[in-house]
Amino acid sequence: DAGVTQSPTHLIKTRGQQVTLRCSPKSGHDTVSWYQQALGQGPQFIFQYYEEEERQRGNFPDRFSGHQFPNYSSELNVNALLLGDSALYLCASSFGSGSSGEQFFGPGTRLTVL
Amino acid sequence: GENVEQHPSTLSVQEGDSAVIKCTYSDSASNYFPWYKQELGKRPQLIIDIRSNVGEKKDQRIAVTLNKTAKHFSLHITETQPEDSAVYFCAASLPPGGADGLTFGKGTHLIIQP
């Protein structure tokens, strides 16, 4: 039984470019949440997808968008990249809407913006 | 939205001693409090969680206590071992329908001295 997987592992982009990160949830889970973790900080909630819709959103600009597919996998898109977007992007999967169920994290995608 | 404060930022204890990490939260409606362990370069791993209808929960050497009145919860690790060295994050979540996903503390770097 595969846990949460993410791709790619690492990514280097330049300012102004766009990036797409991917996440496959743990088997049996239907909800995907995305977090941004800056170096030395705790993860910060970006948004959550359930039933192919964005259900919750943290304090992130519209440059951050996402999508969930019928197989529950999800994408995070970031447009017009800024240097400050450099971080580890984590996805977490869970069962059911909301954030008060157990969330299991993927290994993350390390994004570097030059 | 929810705000979680975590202390201390660094904790050094002798192997075999106990370690205690404390967190406070701001929104009395929060009802789910997980703790994650993150080793260097790895994903956060859920180690224990507690819900607001319970005051204490134990799992072998790890325990979590919750004081809803004071909006305070703590992680207790007894008989610490070298493999306990990591960064530990507390988090809080509102019930389904609430905003903000999981709100994390800034983390505690636990160092186990041999």
Interface residues (C-beta under 8 A of the other chain):
Chain A: V4 S33 Y35 G40 Q41 G42 P43 Q44 F45 F47 Q48 Q56 R57 G58 N59 L90 A92 G96 S97 G98 S99 S100 G101 E102 Q103 F104 F105 G106 P107 G108
Chain B: G1 Q6 N31 Y32 P34 Y36 K42 R43 P44 Q45 L46 D49 R51 F89 A91 S93 L94 P95 P96 G97 G98 A99 D100 G101 L102 T103 F104 G105 K106 G107
